Amino acid sequence: MADKTFDYTGLKCPMPVLKTKKELKNLTSGQVIEVISDDVGAKKDIPALLNKIGDELVELREDNGNLIFVIKKA
């Protein structure tokens, strides 16, 4: 279960990835967040961000046109 959920539906690139990056900075190691976005660019941008900063993409699923990312802070 996620510690926090952030709904970025309606926001277009690059806002979902920028907001996700900002929120990850406020987390402590081991915390889990859920990010919801309907921006197709987020499907590649958020995993690329996590790869760069070292946090873990636990799950990526699609639900009714939304992308749902479950992310664990390293």
C-alpha positions as CSV (number, residue, x, y, z in Angstrom):
1,M,0.0,0.0,0.0
2,A,1.3,3.4,-0.9
3,D,2.1,6.0,1.8
4,K,0.9,8.8,-0.5
5,T,-1.0,9.1,-3.8
6,F,-0.5,11.9,-6.3
7,D,-3.0,12.4,-9.0
8,Y,-1.5,14.2,-12.0
9,T,-4.3,13.5,-14.5
10,G,-4.9,16.4,-16.9
11,L,-1.3,17.6,-16.6
12,K,0.8,17.3,-19.8
13,C,4.5,16.6,-20.3
14,P,6.8,17.5,-18.6
15,M,4.7,18.3,-15.5
16,P,4.0,14.7,-14.2
17,V,7.6,13.8,-14.2
18,L,8.7,17.1,-12.7
19,K,6.1,16.9,-9.9
20,T,7.1,13.2,-9.3
21,K,10.7,14.2,-9.0
22,K,9.8,17.0,-6.5
23,E,7.8,14.7,-4.3
24,L,10.5,12.0,-4.3
25,K,12.9,14.5,-2.8
26,N,10.5,14.8,0.3
27,L,10.4,11.0,1.0
28,T,12.6,8.9,3.3
29,S,14.1,5.6,2.2
30,G,11.5,2.8,2.0
31,Q,8.5,5.0,1.5
32,V,6.1,4.1,-1.3
33,I,4.1,6.5,-3.4
34,E,1.5,6.1,-6.1
35,V,1.5,8.4,-9.1
36,I,-1.5,8.6,-11.4
37,S,-1.1,10.3,-14.9
38,D,-3.0,10.3,-18.1
39,D,-0.1,11.7,-20.1
40,V,1.3,9.0,-22.5
41,G,4.8,10.6,-22.2
42,A,4.9,9.7,-18.6
43,K,5.0,6.0,-19.5
44,K,8.7,6.4,-20.6
45,D,9.6,9.6,-18.7
46,I,8.9,8.5,-15.1
47,P,10.8,5.1,-15.4
48,A,13.7,7.0,-17.1
49,L,13.7,9.5,-14.1
50,L,13.7,6.6,-11.6
51,N,16.5,4.9,-13.4
52,K,18.6,8.1,-13.3
53,I,18.0,8.8,-9.6
54,G,18.0,5.2,-8.3
55,D,14.5,4.9,-7.0
56,E,12.5,1.7,-7.8
57,L,9.5,1.3,-10.0
58,V,7.6,-1.4,-8.1
59,E,4.6,-1.5,-10.5
60,L,3.2,0.2,-13.6
61,R,-0.4,-0.6,-14.6
62,E,-3.0,1.0,-16.8
63,D,-6.6,1.6,-15.6
64,N,-9.2,3.4,-17.7
65,G,-6.7,5.3,-19.7
66,N,-4.6,6.3,-16.6
67,L,-1.1,5.1,-15.9
68,I,-0.5,4.2,-12.3
69,F,3.1,4.1,-11.1
70,V,4.0,2.6,-7.7
71,I,7.4,3.9,-6.7
72,K,9.6,3.0,-3.8
73,K,12.2,5.5,-2.5
74,A,15.7,4.0,-2.4
